[in-house]
Amino acid sequence: MKIGGKSYRTIWLNDDGWSVEIIDQTKLPHRFETITLRTLADAARAISTMQVRGAPLIGATAAYGVALALREDASDEALDRAYETLAATRPTAINLRWALEEMRHAVRNQPREARIAASYARAAAICDEDVETNRRIGENGVGLIKAHADKKGGAPVNILTHCNAGWLACVDWGTALAPIYRAHDEGIAVHVWVDETRPRNQGAFLTAYELGAHGVPHTLVADNTGGHLMQKKMVDLCIVGTDRTTANGDVANKIGTYLKALAARDNGVQFFVALPHSTIDWSLADGSTIPIEERDPTEVTHMTGRLPSGEIRTVLIGPENSPAANYGFDVTPARLVTGFITERGVTPATREGLALLYPERAKSAA
Ligand code: MRU
């Protein structure tokens, strides 16, 4: 994706051939800054403080985190330590464990002297695969948008999305936003309703930013607006991402997704979830046991923004001593999901639908 005319991925290897650069997403949209990761601790901190976030990007960063760890110590013990440290950074997105398993598999049977090169090669491949996977999600999802455009005689298709499942959540393109970028680039008129996504405002800070940078028409709305928009027929379809989808098609995604799916069902609006294979947790039979991240309550009691002077400030928005709870994700039952948009095609949100697309994985499913 391009920022100020320059193409960026969200994570890349520096010219020194070993340190890793990321876009600091805690600074967007007001400042575009990058950070250099040089150690396992740097990578773990970037994930847990959400300098990088979004399921696929968390996985990609963890992959490079393993490579950075092995650079310092290529022993089995160091590999296990890196795995455990990175696995503990965020609990819900399954891409994290998927990427760590991939890295362990790529390195474990290598002699020590080959481990660093093998780990960097697998981390780079995970990033490249993510870009191609998301490009295909865009290719497979654009037809759903086009069908609405045809019905509307070319009038803009209104799509609602929640949180940020765009290129900033991945290495490039995004999952939920990939079909939208594809439609826009093919000349199909689209307009995106962007939920602000309290408490961390990934919609306001990140989705609005990247859609704007790509020239995609969009409108930022408070999270509670979606039901009203759907009642007034101002939403043609919803497309969201996911952090973990279980073998039966239940979908964990950013808190508030479930309420959008309920409103969509009540109003006959299609509700699609876009995801790569690495987001499917075949070991869980349904969404009831997905670990739901609980974050610092100050993310709820405070908000951060830019003053007219340009200064970035964080302010308290509630009474001084009111307790707050901060659940990061919720689970949308498969029955509320119209279908999945994947790199292998569009499929019903059912065990059978997923098994049809991924027969090799479904065999081992819970
Ligand atoms: O807490 P975050 O910002 O990491 O949550 C991100 C989301 O919920 C995204 O919708 C999800 O990771 C899909 S990413 C393509």
Residues whose N, C-alpha, C, O or C-beta is under 5 A from the ligand:
A	BS01	MRU	R53 G54 A55 P56 H162 C163 N164 A165 A169 T175 Q202 G241 T242 D243 N253 K254
